[in-house]
């Protein structure tokens, strides 16, 4: 588990960083495909200004609705602590993209089809963030590819 990256005096949460990197790569690859091979809809990096906030809010909402215990529900407003869910990130990103398509008058199904092939890449980065945090650790294995977690960690 490696939940934080320390850069100078700053503590960077890897889960959120890798989720953002996944969304950024997904969007840039979709935009690249749109202008190189696709129908050339007016999609720019401005789509991130709608995708990222809606994905972050829905990710926190999903986490605190479905996973958090009732006594910690007020931690929703504490943005310095964790509390994100990858599934909420995906749904929030799709919702933000649909709002962007509405503003730009892009057909919604065709607009989403631009980004669909790259969603697994975003999922890979989300899972890497989960793995670094230690929340998604799999099952017990005797395989040579298995990992050993430190004693006392949630995965242990």
C-alpha positions as CSV (number, residue, x, y, z in Angstrom):
1,X,0.0,0.0,0.0
2,X,1.3,3.4,-1.0
3,X,-1.7,5.8,-0.4
4,X,0.3,9.1,-0.5
5,X,3.1,10.6,-2.5
6,X,5.1,13.2,-0.8
7,X,6.5,16.0,-3.0
8,X,8.5,18.6,-1.0
9,X,6.1,19.4,1.9
10,X,2.9,18.4,0.1
11,X,1.0,15.1,0.6
12,X,-0.6,14.0,-2.6
13,X,-3.4,11.3,-2.4
14,X,-2.7,8.8,-5.1
15,X,-6.3,7.5,-5.4
16,X,-7.6,10.9,-6.5
17,X,-4.5,11.6,-8.6
18,X,-4.8,8.3,-10.5
19,X,-8.6,8.8,-11.0
20,X,-7.9,12.2,-12.5
21,X,-5.1,10.8,-14.7
22,X,-7.5,8.1,-15.9
23,X,-10.2,10.6,-16.8
24,X,-7.6,12.9,-18.4
25,X,-6.2,10.2,-20.6
26,X,-9.6,8.9,-21.5
27,X,-10.7,12.4,-22.6
28,X,-7.5,13.2,-24.5
29,X,-7.5,9.9,-26.4
30,X,-11.2,10.4,-27.3
31,X,-10.6,13.9,-28.5
32,X,-7.6,12.7,-30.5
33,X,-9.7,10.0,-32.1
34,X,-12.5,12.5,-32.8
35,X,-10.3,14.8,-34.8
36,X,-8.2,12.2,-36.5
37,X,-10.7,9.6,-37.6
38,X,-14.2,10.6,-36.4
39,X,-16.9,13.0,-37.2
40,X,-15.0,16.0,-35.9
41,X,-17.5,17.2,-33.3
42,X,-16.5,20.4,-31.5
43,X,-15.1,18.7,-28.4
44,X,-12.2,20.2,-26.6
45,X,-10.3,19.9,-23.3
46,X,-13.0,22.2,-21.8
47,X,-15.1,19.0,-21.4
48,X,-12.8,18.3,-18.3
49,X,-14.3,21.3,-16.6
50,X,-17.7,19.5,-16.5
51,X,-16.5,15.9,-16.2
52,X,-14.1,16.3,-13.3
53,X,-16.4,18.2,-10.8
54,X,-19.4,16.0,-11.5
55,X,-17.2,12.8,-11.3
56,X,-15.7,14.0,-8.0
57,X,-19.1,14.8,-6.5
58,X,-20.8,11.6,-7.6
59,X,-17.8,9.5,-6.5
60,X,-18.0,11.0,-2.9
61,X,-21.8,10.7,-3.0
62,X,-21.7,7.0,-4.0
63,X,-19.1,6.3,-1.3
64,X,-20.9,8.0,1.5
65,X,-24.3,6.6,0.5
66,X,-23.3,3.0,-0.1
67,X,-20.0,2.3,1.8
68,X,-19.6,4.7,4.8
69,X,-21.2,3.9,8.1
70,X,-24.0,6.3,9.2
71,X,-21.8,8.0,11.9
72,X,-19.3,9.2,9.2
73,X,-21.8,10.7,6.8
74,X,-20.8,14.3,7.8
75,X,-17.3,13.6,6.5
76,X,-18.7,14.1,3.0
77,X,-17.8,17.8,3.3
78,X,-14.3,17.1,4.6
79,X,-12.4,17.1,1.2
80,X,-9.0,16.5,2.8
81,X,-9.8,12.9,3.7
82,X,-10.6,10.0,1.4
83,X,-14.0,8.9,0.4
84,X,-14.3,8.4,-3.3
85,X,-15.7,5.4,-5.3
86,X,-14.5,4.5,-8.8
87,X,-18.1,3.6,-9.9
88,X,-19.3,7.1,-9.0
89,X,-16.4,8.5,-10.9
90,X,-17.5,6.7,-14.0
91,X,-21.1,7.7,-13.7
92,X,-20.2,11.3,-12.8
93,X,-17.9,11.5,-15.8
94,X,-20.7,10.3,-18.1
95,X,-23.1,12.7,-16.6
96,X,-20.6,15.6,-17.1
97,X,-20.0,14.5,-20.7
98,X,-23.7,14.5,-21.4
99,X,-24.1,18.0,-20.0
100,X,-21.2,19.1,-22.2
101,X,-22.8,17.5,-25.3
102,X,-26.0,19.3,-24.5
103,X,-24.2,22.7,-24.4
104,X,-22.3,22.0,-27.6
105,X,-25.3,20.5,-29.5
106,X,-23.5,17.2,-30.1
107,X,-25.7,14.1,-30.5
108,X,-25.3,12.3,-27.1
109,X,-25.0,8.7,-28.3
110,X,-22.5,9.6,-31.0
111,X,-20.6,11.7,-28.5
112,X,-20.4,9.0,-25.9
113,X,-19.3,6.5,-28.6
114,X,-16.1,8.6,-29.0
115,X,-15.0,7.8,-25.5
116,X,-16.4,4.3,-24.9
117,X,-13.3,2.5,-26.2
118,X,-11.1,4.3,-23.7
119,X,-13.2,3.7,-20.6
120,X,-11.1,0.5,-19.7
121,X,-8.0,2.7,-19.7
122,X,-9.6,5.0,-17.1
123,X,-10.7,1.9,-15.2
124,X,-7.1,0.7,-15.1
125,X,-6.0,3.9,-13.5
126,X,-8.9,3.8,-11.0
127,X,-8.0,0.3,-10.0
128,X,-4.3,1.3,-9.6
129,X,-5.5,4.1,-7.3
130,X,-7.6,1.6,-5.3
131,X,-4.6,-0.7,-5.1
132,X,-2.3,2.0,-3.8
133,X,-4.9,3.0,-1.2
134,X,-5.4,-0.6,-0.2
135,X,-9.1,-0.8,-0.6
136,X,-9.2,-3.3,-3.5
137,X,-6.8,-6.1,-2.8
138,X,-8.4,-9.2,-4.2
139,X,-8.3,-12.6,-2.5
140,X,-5.7,-15.0,-1.0
141,X,-3.5,-16.7,-3.5
142,X,-0.4,-18.9,-3.7
143,X,0.5,-17.7,-7.1
144,X,3.9,-16.4,-7.9
145,X,2.2,-13.1,-8.9
146,X,0.6,-12.7,-5.5
147,X,1.5,-9.8,-3.2
148,X,2.2,-9.7,0.5
149,X,0.6,-6.8,2.4
150,X,2.1,-5.4,5.6
151,X,0.7,-6.8,8.9
152,X,-2.1,-4.7,10.3
153,X,-3.1,-3.2,6.9
154,X,-6.8,-3.5,5.7
155,X,-5.7,-6.0,3.1
156,X,-3.8,-8.2,5.6
